[in-house]
């Protein structure tokens, strides 16, 4: 009897946890910075369980996902395979032999660890009430 109750509770918790993860996924869709939508489309969420441990892992497969999480220090960009760089700035095509990139700040939304952790905790508490 105890094993049956434990199994039922575990299934119920897994369902609630999956519901919390769905809410987090929706929140991420709203808060992820969007220019082309590539970052949003690259997100993969994986749920796993082991005994009474429930785990959700969110990964972004685009190479610049880490830059949003950690930020970027100022750096110099030089062409690798051509003589000049080509990019669009202010709606105009620009050619340059070197660019002094000013760097970027960490994204303060879901990507920052304290904010992301607080949002996960809030969503899990909502469904387990």
C-alpha positions, 0 to 999 in steps of 0.5 A: 500500500505504501509503495502505491501511495508513494508512486501516486504522489511521485506522479502527481509531483512530476505532473506539477513540476512539468506544469511549472517548467511549462510556465517558465518556458512561457516566461522565457519566451516573453523575456528573451531578447529578440532580434531575429528569433533564433535564440528563442527557437534554439531553446531546449528544455529537458526534464528528468527524474531520479527517485524523488529528484526532479530536474529541468535543464534549459539550454540555448544552442546558439553560440551567443547564448553565453554572451547574454548570460555573462556579458562581453568585455570590450574587444577588437574585431578583425576580419579573418577570411577577408580584407574588410568587415561588412555589417549594417549600422544605422540602416547603412552598410559599413565596411571596416578593417577593424572594429573596437567593440564596446562590450555588452552588459549581462542580460538582466532578465532570465539569464542572470543567475539570481533573477533566473533562480528566483523566477524558477522558485516562484513558478514551482511554488505556484504549482505546488500550493 
